[in-house]
Amino acid sequence: MAHLTENEKKALLILFKDFSSYYNANSLSKKIGISRVGAMKLLKKLENKKILAVQRIGKSLVYKINWRYDYAQDLISFVLSDEAIHFERWKDEFKGLFKNDRVVMLHGSVLSDYNKARDIDLMVIREKGESGEINKAIRERQGFLPKKIHLIDLSKEELLKNVKNKQEAITDIVKKSVVLYGQKIYVVLIKNVSGF
């Protein structure tokens, strides 16, 4: 796996999670907090490694994940897994939900400040017919947690439909969540609705 700087990881996460937006060096530099020149160098480096694809729109070069290159897909899965490492408490808390090709995602205020969060926002992406099992597991976990678990339970097809239709609540979760489990599965799902 390629060595990535923290800013390169941040850039890849932004480009993956906010796939419906177009990012150039200027807009990405503001999101990451680096200079425009630094962002240009970073994007060019990732483009040269075939991790990013570039397209000219007007006078601007915009970047997306290069889904034609299998390595890019593996790298995004790695970066998502690396991000989840910072949320070990929640990985331990919800590991029982991850099976049968499910994706378990944490989102909302609990990501930034547990003490101020009113609830624990969780989204599980699953196969059809698994809702009952997931709801039972959530009820069991709720008995051990002082804050209410707010669950969004979607089939893979429902997620894709919501993302394609730009359903604001779901696209906002996609942009701001941490994928605790199922990173590879999630990348394949999002790959189908993103890119040039």
VOLUM-453962 format. One line per field, with one value per atom (N, C-alpha, C): atom name; x, y, z; residue number from 0. Coordinates in Angstrom, 1 decimal, padded with zeros to 4 digits. Layout:
BEGIN
atom	(CA|...)
x	(X|...)
y	(Y|...)
z	(Z|...)
n	(NUM|...)
//
This chain:
BEGIN
atom	(N|CA|C|N|CA|C|N|CA|C|N|CA|C|N|CA|C|N|CA|C|N|CA|C|N|CA|C|N|CA|C|N|CA|C|N|CA|C|N|CA|C|N|CA|C|N|CA|C|N|CA|C|N|CA|C|N|CA|C|N|CA|C|N|CA|C|N|CA|C|N|CA|C|N|CA|C|N|CA|C|N|CA|C|N|CA|C|N|CA|C|N|CA|C|N|CA|C|N|CA|C|N|CA|C|N|CA|C|N|CA|C|N|CA|C|N|CA|C|N|CA|C|N|CA|C|N|CA|C|N|CA|C|N|CA|C|N|CA|C|N|CA|C|N|CA|C|N|CA|C|N|CA|C|N|CA|C|N|CA|C|N|CA|C|N|CA|C|N|CA|C|N|CA|C|N|CA|C|N|CA|C|N|CA|C|N|CA|C|N|CA|C|N|CA|C|N|CA|C|N|CA|C|N|CA|C|N|CA|C|N|CA|C|N|CA|C|N|CA|C|N|CA|C|N|CA|C|N|CA|C|N|CA|C|N|CA|C|N|CA|C|N|CA|C|N|CA|C|N|CA|C|N|CA|C|N|CA|C|N|CA|C|N|CA|C|N|CA|C|N|CA|C|N|CA|C|N|CA|C|N|CA|C|N|CA|C|N|CA|C|N|CA|C|N|CA|C|N|CA|C|N|CA|C|N|CA|C|N|CA|C|N|CA|C|N|CA|C|N|CA|C|N|CA|C|N|CA|C|N|CA|C|N|CA|C|N|CA|C|N|CA|C|N|CA|C|N|CA|C|N|CA|C|N|CA|C|N|CA|C|N|CA|C|N|CA|C|N|CA|C|N|CA|C|N|CA|C|N|CA|C|N|CA|C|N|CA|C|N|CA|C|N|CA|C|N|CA|C|N|CA|C|N|CA|C|N|CA|C|N|CA|C|N|CA|C|N|CA|C|N|CA|C|N|CA|C|N|CA|C|N|CA|C|N|CA|C|N|CA|C|N|CA|C|N|CA|C|N|CA|C|N|CA|C|N|CA|C|N|CA|C|N|CA|C|N|CA|C|N|CA|C|N|CA|C|N|CA|C|N|CA|C|N|CA|C|N|CA|C|N|CA|C|N|CA|C|N|CA|C|N|CA|C|N|CA|C|N|CA|C|N|CA|C|N|CA|C|N|CA|C|N|CA|C|N|CA|C|N|CA|C|N|CA|C|N|CA|C|N|CA|C|N|CA|C|N|CA|C|N|CA|C|N|CA|C|N|CA|C|N|CA|C|N|CA|C|N|CA|C|N|CA|C|N|CA|C|N|CA|C|N|CA|C|N|CA|C|N|CA|C|N|CA|C|N|CA|C|N|CA|C|N|CA|C|N|CA|C|N|CA|C|N|CA|C|N|CA|C|N|CA|C|N|CA|C|N|CA|C|N|CA|C|N|CA|C|N|CA|C|N|CA|C|N|CA|C|N|CA|C|N|CA|C|N|CA|C|N|CA|C|N|CA|C|N|CA|C|N|CA|C|N|CA|C|N|CA|C|N|CA|C|N|CA|C)
x	(000.8|000.0|000.9|000.5|001.3|001.3|002.5|002.5|001.8|000.9|000.1|000.4|000.5|000.6|-000.8|-000.9|-002.2|-003.1|-002.4|-003.2|-003.7|-002.9|-003.4|-004.6|-004.5|-005.6|-006.9|-006.7|-007.8|-008.4|-007.6|-008.0|-008.8|-008.3|-009.0|-010.4|-010.4|-011.7|-012.7|-012.3|-013.2|-013.7|-012.7|-013.1|-014.1|-013.8|-014.7|-016.1|-016.1|-017.3|-018.2|-017.6|-018.4|-018.3|-018.5|-018.3|-019.2|-020.3|-021.2|-020.7|-019.7|-019.2|-017.9|-017.6|-016.3|-015.3|-014.1|-013.0|-011.9|-011.4|-010.1|-009.1|-008.0|-006.9|-007.4|-008.1|-008.5|-009.5|-010.6|-011.6|-011.1|-010.3|-009.7|-008.8|-008.0|-007.1|-007.9|-009.0|-009.8|-010.4|-010.8|-011.3|-010.2|-009.0|-008.0|-007.2|-007.2|-006.4|-005.0|-004.7|-003.4|-003.4|-002.2|-002.2|-002.7|-003.1|-003.5|-002.4|-001.2|-000.1|000.2|000.1|000.2|-000.9|-002.1|-003.2|-002.9|-002.4|-002.1|-001.1|000.0|001.0|000.5|-000.3|-001.0|-001.8|-002.7|-003.6|-002.8|-001.8|-001.0|-000.3|000.3|000.9|000.0|-001.2|-002.2|-002.7|-002.8|-003.1|-002.0|-000.7|000.4|000.4|-000.1|-000.1|-001.4|-002.2|-003.4|-004.5|-004.4|-005.4|-006.5|-006.2|-007.2|-007.3|-008.5|-008.7|-009.0|-008.7|-008.8|-009.7|-010.5|-011.3|-011.3|-011.3|-011.3|-012.8|-013.2|-014.5|-014.3|-014.6|-014.2|-012.7|-012.3|-010.8|-010.2|-011.0|-010.6|-010.4|-009.4|-009.2|-009.8|-010.8|-011.4|-011.0|-011.1|-010.5|-011.6|-011.5|-012.4|-011.5|-012.0|-011.3|-011.3|-010.2|-010.1|-010.5|-011.8|-012.4|-011.9|-011.3|-010.8|-009.6|-009.0|-007.7|-008.1|-008.0|-008.4|-007.7|-006.4|-005.6|-006.3|-006.9|-007.6|-008.7|-009.4|-010.5|-010.0|-008.9|-008.3|-007.7|-007.2|-006.6|-007.7|-008.8|-009.9|-010.4|-010.6|-011.0|-010.0|-008.7|-007.7|-007.8|-008.0|-008.1|-009.4|-010.5|-011.7|-011.4|-010.7|-010.4|-009.4|-008.5|-007.6|-008.3|-009.3|-010.1|-010.9|-011.4|-012.2|-011.4|-010.0|-009.2|-009.3|-009.7|-009.8|-011.1|-011.9|-013.2|-013.4|-012.3|-012.3|-013.4|-013.7|-014.8|-016.1|-016.4|-017.6|-017.5|-016.3|-016.1|-016.4|-015.9|-016.1|-017.6|-018.2|-019.6|-020.6|-020.2|-021.2|-020.6|-019.6|-019.0|-020.0|-020.9|-021.9|-022.8|-022.9|-023.8|-023.1|-021.8|-021.1|-021.0|-021.8|-021.8|-022.7|-022.5|-023.4|-023.2|-022.0|-021.7|-022.4|-022.6|-023.2|-022.1|-022.6|-021.8|-022.4|-021.5|-021.9|-021.2|-022.0|-021.5|-022.0|-021.0|-021.3|-021.3|-022.3|-022.4|-023.0|-023.0|-023.6|-022.7|-023.2|-022.4|-021.6|-021.9|-021.1|-019.7|-019.5|-018.1|-017.2|-017.8|-017.0|-016.9|-018.1|-018.1|-019.2|-018.8|-019.7|-020.6|-019.9|-020.6|-021.7|-021.5|-022.6|-023.6|-023.3|-024.2|-025.5|-026.7|-027.9|-028.2|-027.7|-027.9|-026.7|-026.7|-025.7|-026.3|-025.9|-026.4|-025.6|-026.4|-025.8|-026.6|-025.9|-026.5|-026.0|-026.9|-026.5|-027.0|-026.2|-026.5|-026.5|-027.6|-027.7|-028.4|-028.4|-029.2|-030.7|-031.5|-033.0|-033.3|-034.2|-034.7|-033.9|-033.0|-032.1|-032.5|-033.6|-034.0|-034.3|-035.1|-035.5|-034.3|-033.3|-032.1|-031.3|-031.2|-030.5|-031.2|-032.5|-033.2|-033.1|-033.1|-033.0|-031.6|-030.6|-029.2|-029.1|-029.8|-029.7|-030.4|-031.6|-032.3|-031.4|-030.7|-029.8|-028.7|-028.1|-027.0|-027.5|-028.7|-029.3|-029.3|-029.5|-029.5|-028.2|-027.1|-025.8|-025.3|-026.1|-025.6|-026.5|-025.9|-026.7|-027.4|-027.0|-027.6|-028.4|-029.5|-030.3|-029.6|-029.8|-029.2|-030.3|-029.9|-030.8|-030.3|-031.1|-030.7|-031.4|-030.6|-031.1|-030.7|-031.7|-031.5|-031.9|-030.9|-031.2|-030.7|-031.4|-030.8|-029.8|-029.0|-028.0|-028.8|-029.9|-030.6|-031.2|-031.7|-032.3|-031.2|-030.0|-028.9|-028.6|-028.4|-028.1|-029.2|-030.4|-031.6|-031.5|-031.4|-031.3|-030.1|-029.0|-027.8|-028.0|-028.5|-028.7|-029.8|-030.8|-031.8|-031.4|-030.2|-029.6|-030.5|-031.0|-031.8|-030.9|-031.2|-030.3|-029.8|-030.7|-030.4|-029.3|-029.5|-028.6|-027.3|-027.3|-026.1|-025.2|-025.9|-025.2|-024.5|-025.2|-024.6|-023.4|-023.5|-022.4|-021.2|-021.4|-020.3|-019.6|-020.4|-019.9|-019.7|-019.9|-019.9|-018.5|-018.3|-017.1|-017.6|-017.0|-017.4|-016.6|-017.4|-016.8|-016.4|-017.3|-017.2|-017.7|-017.1|-017.6|-017.1|-015.8|-015.3|-015.2|-014.8|-014.6|-016.0|-017.0|-018.4|-018.9|-018.7|-019.1|-018.5|-017.2|-016.5|-017.1|-017.4|-018.0|-019.4|-020.2|-021.5|-021.4|-020.5|-020.4|-019.7|-018.8|-018.2|-019.2|-020.3|-021.4|-022.1|-022.0|-022.8|-021.9|-020.6|-019.7|-018.7|-017.9|-016.9|-017.4|-016.6|-016.9|-017.8)
y	(-001.2|000.0|001.2|002.2|003.4|004.2|004.8|005.7|007.0|007.4|008.6|009.6|010.8|011.8|012.0|012.7|013.0|013.8|014.8|015.6|014.8|013.9|013.0|012.2|011.7|010.9|011.8|013.0|013.9|014.2|014.4|014.7|013.5|012.3|011.2|011.0|011.2|011.1|012.1|013.3|014.4|014.0|013.6|013.3|012.1|011.1|009.9|010.2|010.9|011.1|012.1|013.1|014.2|014.1|012.9|012.6|013.4|014.0|014.7|016.1|016.6|017.9|017.8|018.9|018.9|019.7|019.1|019.7|020.0|021.2|021.6|021.9|022.4|022.7|023.8|024.8|025.9|025.4|024.7|024.3|023.3|022.4|021.3|022.0|022.9|023.6|024.2|024.8|025.4|024.3|023.1|022.1|021.4|021.3|020.6|021.6|022.9|023.9|024.0|023.8|024.0|025.0|025.4|026.4|025.8|026.7|026.3|025.5|026.0|025.4|024.0|023.9|022.6|021.6|022.1|021.2|020.8|021.7|021.4|020.2|020.4|019.3|018.0|018.0|016.8|016.2|016.9|016.4|015.8|016.5|016.1|014.8|014.7|013.5|012.3|012.4|011.4|011.0|012.0|011.8|011.0|011.4|010.6|009.2|008.9|007.5|006.8|007.5|006.9|006.7|007.3|007.2|008.2|009.3|010.3|010.4|010.7|011.1|012.6|013.2|014.7|014.9|016.0|016.5|018.0|018.5|020.0|020.4|021.3|021.9|023.4|024.0|025.4|025.6|026.5|026.7|025.9|025.2|024.5|023.0|022.5|021.0|020.5|019.5|018.9|017.5|017.0|015.6|014.8|013.5|012.4|011.2|010.3|009.0|008.3|007.7|007.0|005.5|005.3|003.9|002.9|003.4|002.4|001.7|002.2|001.7|000.9|-000.4|-001.2|-000.8|-000.4|000.0|001.2|002.1|003.2|002.8|001.8|001.2|000.6|-000.1|-000.7|000.4|001.4|002.5|003.3|003.5|004.2|003.3|002.0|001.1|001.2|001.3|001.4|002.7|003.8|005.1|005.2|004.6|004.5|003.7|002.6|001.7|002.5|003.2|004.0|005.1|005.7|006.7|006.1|004.9|004.2|003.8|003.7|003.4|004.4|005.6|006.7|006.5|005.6|005.4|003.9|003.4|002.1|001.8|002.7|002.5|002.1|002.8|002.5|001.2|000.9|-000.3|-001.5|-001.4|-002.5|-002.5|-001.4|-001.3|-002.0|-001.8|-002.2|-003.3|-004.0|-005.1|-006.2|-006.5|-007.5|-007.3|-006.0|-005.7|-006.1|-006.2|-006.5|-008.0|-008.4|-009.7|-009.7|-010.7|-010.8|-009.6|-009.2|-008.1|-006.8|-006.5|-005.2|-004.1|-002.9|-001.7|-001.0|-000.7|-000.1|001.3|002.4|003.7|004.5|005.3|006.2|007.6|008.4|009.8|010.7|012.0|012.9|013.5|014.1|014.8|013.9|012.7|011.7|011.6|011.9|011.9|013.0|014.1|015.2|015.4|015.1|015.3|014.4|013.3|012.3|013.0|013.8|014.4|015.3|016.0|017.0|016.3|015.1|014.4|014.0|014.2|013.8|012.3|011.8|010.4|009.8|008.6|007.9|007.6|008.3|008.1|007.0|006.1|004.9|004.6|004.2|003.8|002.4|001.4|000.1|-000.2|-000.6|-000.9|-002.4|-003.1|-004.5|-005.1|-006.4|-007.1|-007.0|-007.2|-007.3|-008.4|-008.2|-009.2|-009.3|-008.4|-008.5|-007.4|-006.7|-005.6|-006.1|-007.2|-007.7|-008.0|-008.7|-009.1|-007.8|-006.8|-005.6|-004.9|-004.7|-004.0|-004.7|-006.0|-006.8|-006.5|-006.5|-006.3|-004.9|-003.9|-002.5|-002.4|-003.1|-003.1|-003.6|-004.7|-005.3|-004.3|-003.7|-002.7|-001.5|-001.1|000.0|-000.1|-001.4|-001.6|-001.3|-001.2|-001.0|000.5|001.3|002.6|003.7|004.7|005.8|006.7|006.7|007.6|006.7|007.3|006.6|006.4|005.2|004.9|005.3|006.1|006.5|005.8|004.8|003.9|004.3|004.3|004.4|003.0|002.2|000.9|000.8|000.6|000.7|-000.6|-001.1|-002.1|-001.4|-002.2|-001.6|-000.9|-001.5|-000.9|000.5|000.5|001.8|002.9|002.5|003.4|004.0|003.1|003.6|004.5|004.1|004.9|006.3|006.4|007.6|008.5|007.9|008.6|009.1|008.3|008.7|009.8|009.8|010.8|012.0|012.0|013.1|013.5|012.4|012.6|013.2|014.4|015.3|014.6|014.0|013.4|012.3|011.5|010.4|010.9|011.8|012.3|013.0|013.7|014.3|013.3|012.2|011.1|010.6|010.3|009.8|010.7|012.0|013.0|013.0|012.8|013.1|011.9|010.7|009.5|008.9|008.0|007.2|005.8|005.0|003.7|002.8|002.3|001.4|000.0|-000.5|-001.9|-001.9|-002.8|-003.0|-002.0|-001.5|-000.5|-000.9|-002.1|-002.6|-002.7|-003.2|-003.3|-001.9|-001.0|000.4|001.1|000.9|001.5|001.0|-000.3|-000.8|-000.2|000.0|000.6|002.0|002.8|004.2|004.4|003.5|003.5|003.5|002.8|002.7|004.0|005.0|006.2|007.4|007.3|008.4|008.3|009.3|009.4|010.3|010.3|011.2|010.4)
z	(000.0|000.0|000.0|-000.8|-000.9|000.4|000.6|001.8|001.5|002.4|002.2|003.3|003.0|004.0|004.6|005.8|006.4|005.4|004.8|003.8|002.6|002.2|001.1|001.5|002.7|003.2|003.3|003.9|004.0|002.6|001.6|000.3|-000.3|-000.1|-000.7|000.0|001.3|002.0|001.5|001.3|000.8|-000.6|-001.4|-002.8|-002.9|-002.0|-002.0|-001.4|-000.2|000.5|-000.1|-000.7|-001.3|-002.8|-003.3|-004.7|-005.7|-005.2|-006.1|-006.3|-005.6|-005.8|-006.7|-007.3|-008.1|-007.3|-007.2|-006.4|-007.3|-007.3|-007.9|-006.8|-007.1|-006.1|-005.2|-005.7|-004.8|-003.8|-004.3|-003.3|-002.3|-002.8|-001.9|-000.8|-001.3|-000.3|000.9|000.6|001.7|002.6|002.1|002.9|003.8|003.3|004.0|004.9|004.5|005.2|004.8|003.5|003.0|001.9|001.4|000.3|-001.0|-001.9|-003.2|-003.9|-003.8|-004.5|-003.9|-002.5|-001.9|-002.3|-002.5|-003.0|-004.4|-005.3|-006.7|-006.7|-005.9|-005.9|-005.4|-004.4|-003.8|-004.9|-005.5|-006.6|-007.7|-008.2|-009.3|-008.9|-007.7|-007.3|-007.3|-006.8|-006.8|-008.2|-009.1|-010.5|-011.2|-010.9|-011.5|-011.1|-009.9|-009.4|-009.8|-010.7|-011.2|-010.2|-009.0|-008.0|-008.3|-008.9|-009.2|-010.8|-011.2|-012.6|-012.7|-013.7|-013.9|-015.1|-015.0|-016.1|-016.1|-017.3|-017.4|-017.5|-016.7|-016.7|-016.8|-017.9|-018.2|-018.1|-017.3|-017.1|-016.0|-015.3|-014.1|-014.3|-013.6|-013.6|-012.3|-012.5|-011.3|-011.2|-010.0|-009.7|-009.0|-009.4|-008.8|-008.6|-007.9|-007.7|-009.0|-009.4|-010.7|-010.5|-010.7|-010.4|-011.5|-012.6|-013.6|-013.1|-012.1|-011.5|-010.2|-010.2|-009.1|-007.8|-007.9|-006.8|-006.0|-006.8|-006.1|-005.2|-005.7|-004.9|-003.6|-003.7|-002.5|-001.5|-002.1|-001.3|-000.6|-001.2|-000.5|000.6|000.4|001.5|002.7|002.4|003.4|004.2|003.4|004.1|005.0|004.5|005.4|006.6|006.5|007.7|008.6|008.0|008.8|009.6|009.0|009.7|010.9|010.7|011.7|012.9|012.8|013.9|015.1|014.7|015.7|016.5|016.2|016.8|017.3|017.9|018.4|019.4|020.2|021.2|020.5|019.4|018.7|017.8|017.4|016.7|017.6|018.8|019.8|020.1|020.3|020.7|019.7|018.4|017.3|016.4|016.9|016.1|015.8|016.7|016.5|015.3|014.8|013.6|012.3|012.3|011.1|010.8|009.8|009.3|008.0|007.2|006.0|005.1|004.9|004.0|004.3|005.6|006.1|006.1|006.1|006.3|007.6|008.5|009.8|009.8|009.9|009.8|011.0|011.5|012.6|012.1|012.5|012.0|013.1|012.8|013.8|014.8|015.8|016.8|017.7|017.8|018.6|018.0|016.8|016.2|016.7|017.0|017.5|019.0|019.7|021.1|021.8|022.3|022.9|024.0|024.8|026.0|025.6|024.5|024.1|023.1|022.6|021.7|022.5|021.8|022.5|022.2|021.1|020.8|020.0|019.7|018.9|017.5|016.5|015.2|014.4|014.0|013.3|012.0|011.0|009.8|009.4|009.2|008.8|007.4|006.5|005.1|005.0|004.6|004.7|003.5|003.5|002.5|002.8|001.9|002.1|003.1|004.0|004.9|006.2|006.5|007.7|008.7|008.5|009.4|010.8|010.9|012.2|013.1|012.5|013.2|013.7|012.8|013.1|014.3|014.2|015.2|016.5|016.5|017.8|018.4|017.6|018.1|018.6|018.0|018.5|019.8|020.0|021.3|022.4|022.1|023.1|023.4|022.4|022.7|023.5|023.2|023.9|025.4|025.8|027.3|028.0|027.2|027.8|027.6|026.9|026.5|027.2|027.7|028.4|027.4|026.1|025.1|024.2|023.6|022.7|021.4|020.8|019.5|018.5|017.6|016.5|015.2|014.8|013.7|012.4|011.3|010.0|009.4|009.0|008.5|007.0|006.1|004.7|004.0|003.0|002.2|001.2|000.6|-000.4|-001.5|-002.0|-003.0|-002.6|-001.3|-000.8|-000.7|-000.3|-000.2|-001.6|-002.6|-003.9|-004.5|-004.3|-004.8|-004.1|-002.8|-002.1|-002.6|-002.8|-003.2|-004.7|-005.5|-006.9|-007.0|-006.2|-006.1|-005.3|-004.8|-004.0|-002.8|-002.2|-000.9|000.1|000.5|001.3|002.6|003.4|004.6|004.5|003.5|003.2|002.6|001.7|001.1|002.2|003.1|004.2|005.1|005.4|006.2|005.4|004.1|003.3|003.4|003.4|003.4|004.8|005.9|007.2|008.1|007.6|008.5|008.5|009.5|009.6|009.4|008.5|008.2|009.2|010.2|011.2|010.7|009.9|009.3|007.9|007.1|005.7|004.7|004.9|004.1|002.6|002.4|001.0|000.3|001.0|000.5|000.2|001.1|000.9|-000.3|-000.4|-001.6|-002.9|-003.0|-004.2|-004.5|-003.4|-003.5|-004.1|-003.4|-003.8|-005.1|-005.5|-006.8|-007.9|-007.7|-008.7|-009.0|-008.1|-008.3|-008.3|-008.4|-008.4|-009.6|-009.7|-010.8|-011.9|-012.9|-014.1|-015.0)
n	(0|0|0|1|1|1|2|2|2|3|3|3|4|4|4|5|5|5|6|6|6|7|7|7|8|8|8|9|9|9|10|10|10|11|11|11|12|12|12|13|13|13|14|14|14|15|15|15|16|16|16|17|17|17|18|18|18|19|19|19|20|20|20|21|21|21|22|22|22|23|23|23|24|24|24|25|25|25|26|26|26|27|27|27|28|28|28|29|29|29|30|30|30|31|31|31|32|32|32|33|33|33|34|34|34|35|35|35|36|36|36|37|37|37|38|38|38|39|39|39|40|40|40|41|41|41|42|42|42|43|43|43|44|44|44|45|45|45|46|46|46|47|47|47|48|48|48|49|49|49|50|50|50|51|51|51|52|52|52|53|53|53|54|54|54|55|55|55|56|56|56|57|57|57|58|58|58|59|59|59|60|60|60|61|61|61|62|62|62|63|63|63|64|64|64|65|65|65|66|66|66|67|67|67|68|68|68|69|69|69|70|70|70|71|71|71|72|72|72|73|73|73|74|74|74|75|75|75|76|76|76|77|77|77|78|78|78|79|79|79|80|80|80|81|81|81|82|82|82|83|83|83|84|84|84|85|85|85|86|86|86|87|87|87|88|88|88|89|89|89|90|90|90|91|91|91|92|92|92|93|93|93|94|94|94|95|95|95|96|96|96|97|97|97|98|98|98|99|99|99|100|100|100|101|101|101|102|102|102|103|103|103|104|104|104|105|105|105|106|106|106|107|107|107|108|108|108|109|109|109|110|110|110|111|111|111|112|112|112|113|113|113|114|114|114|115|115|115|116|116|116|117|117|117|118|118|118|119|119|119|120|120|120|121|121|121|122|122|122|123|123|123|124|124|124|125|125|125|126|126|126|127|127|127|128|128|128|129|129|129|130|130|130|131|131|131|132|132|132|133|133|133|134|134|134|135|135|135|136|136|136|137|137|137|138|138|138|139|139|139|140|140|140|141|141|141|142|142|142|143|143|143|144|144|144|145|145|145|146|146|146|147|147|147|148|148|148|149|149|149|150|150|150|151|151|151|152|152|152|153|153|153|154|154|154|155|155|155|156|156|156|157|157|157|158|158|158|159|159|159|160|160|160|161|161|161|162|162|162|163|163|163|164|164|164|165|165|165|166|166|166|167|167|167|168|168|168|169|169|169|170|170|170|171|171|171|172|172|172|173|173|173|174|174|174|175|175|175|176|176|176|177|177|177|178|178|178|179|179|179|180|180|180|181|181|181|182|182|182|183|183|183|184|184|184|185|185|185|186|186|186|187|187|187|188|188|188|189|189|189|190|190|190|191|191|191|192|192|192|193|193|193|194|194|194|195|195|195)
//
